[in-house]
Structure formats: C-alpha cells, structure tokens
Amino acid sequence: MDMLLRDIDPVAVKKIDEIAKEKKISRQEFLKGQIETLAVFQEQKDREAALEHIIYQNIKMMEKCAVAIETINGFIQEMMGEDEE
C-alpha cells in the first residue's frame, strides 16, 4: 500500500535523509521501517498495559491470601492453646 505525505518540514526531511544515509538505506526504506515500528509499538503498549493490570490483580489477591493465612494460623494457634509469639 502506498502513502503520500505533504507539507513536511524541510528540516525534518533533511534529518530523515541524514539518518537514512547513515544506515545506508533509502529515505523510503527508512520511513517504511519507522511507520511499521510505530504500528507495532502501540500494539505492544496495549499488551504491556494488559499484563500490568493482570499483575496488579495477582498482587491484590496474594495480599488477601496472606491476610487469610494469618487469620487461619491465629485461629489454629488459639484452638491448640498456643501463645502467639
């Protein structure tokens, strides 16, 4: 698929050309790679946000489990007549 961009700042075009030249590729190849990277980057950010949410939920559940275990341990010690240390 082709794309046409208009009214690009000449300074930006010059910088793009310099970067492409350093990489020994054409402006078109450089811009194509940058656009494809940008498209994938947003998808990756969305995945990372979803993973961070899952991790947050897991931490909260682990905190609840820890409280429940402490309560059960206290109950068991009380039932066995042991003093808490």
Secondary structure, 3 states (H helix, E strand, C coil): CCCCCCCCCHHHHHHHHHHHHHCCCCHHHHHHHHHHHHHHHHHHHHHHHHHHHHHHHHHHHHHHHHHHHHHHHHHHHHHHCCCCC
